Amino acid sequence: MSCGDPHETDCSEVLDHLYEYLDSEMPVIDRDKFQHHFDECSPCLEKYGLEQAVKKLVKRCCGQDDVPADLRAKVMGRIELIRSGQAVPDHDVTSAPQET
């Protein structure tokens, strides 16, 4: 997705880190760059608005459910693998190992 115009911060970088922006999990300087990008790029702003709405809906519908600590650890481990560019296993990391 791109509006076709050149930006200081590339659309692909913004979209790759959109949830970090939504969750305020990035340094302020990066948040400022992203905000500047959204001010200039309507397709990215639209995607941001959509993802923000989905996040609010999920929180409203599922926000009271407690997540088991082991599931959270597995999901966070998978996210770290993806962020580091390592190979991600094809099997479901959230399921228990199968007995053979």
Order of alpha helices (4+ residues) and beta strands (2+ residues): alpha-alpha-alpha-alpha-alpha
